[in-house]
Amino acid sequence: MCKFRLCLLCVPLALGALSGCSEEVEYEMPIYDFVNPSVCFFVSDAATGVNLLDPDEAGTILGQPIAVTYDGKRYEVTTDARPVPMTRATMPRPLALRLEGASEYDRIKGYHLAFGEFDPTDDLKGQSFVVDWGDGTSTKVEFDLYVVWKKNRKERIYEAEVHSPIRVDGAARGEGYYDAWIIRITR
């Protein structure tokens, strides 16, 4: 009976010793909620500074056939104001060219056109679209949007680093949803 008890004590110790021999370090993959950005366009009159996308302003350009061409599809302006889902795992809204108003987002104020939303986990590289302003002028946007996962050895977790470089009409604008992805145009 004593030998049996001793054997029961030794088995867990031996298994623990075997599992402790590995030099491999396990990393945890935390759950991230990423911002699903849109490229936002503000258009103002060069002489007066009036927002030309404000439907209440005289001289608005909203009557023009403004559209985006992306991935072989044409997206015309919509005012579809479906709410953004408020969940822990936010899904991007379907691609659309939306006229958005002054109070929809805290950091983006004023009427603007937003093309998106894009999901950083879709690993978007070498993307481009063209905004046709409906008056013979256009704006070409090129962007990347992807996540690089880095190991944090100290905390033994993976950390997400989102990259979002953008170019407008060939000029690099840097990265960042609330800086580089907000395009201000004067006409």
Salt bridges, closest charged atoms under 4 A:
ASP33 OD2 - ARG88 NH1 3.36
GLU76 OE2 - ARG74 NE 3.54
ASP80 OD2 - ARG82 NH2 2.75
GLU100 OE2 - ARG93 NH2 2.84
GLU100 OE1 - HIS112 NE2 3.13
GLU117 OE2 - ARG93 NE 3.27
ASP123 OD1 - LYS125 NZ 3.80
ASP135 OD2 - ARG187 NH2 2.26
GLU142 OE1 - ARG167 NE 3.99
GLU161 OE1 - LYS150 NZ 3.43
GLU161 OE2 - HIS163 NE2 2.88
GLU175 OE2 - HIS163 ND1 3.78
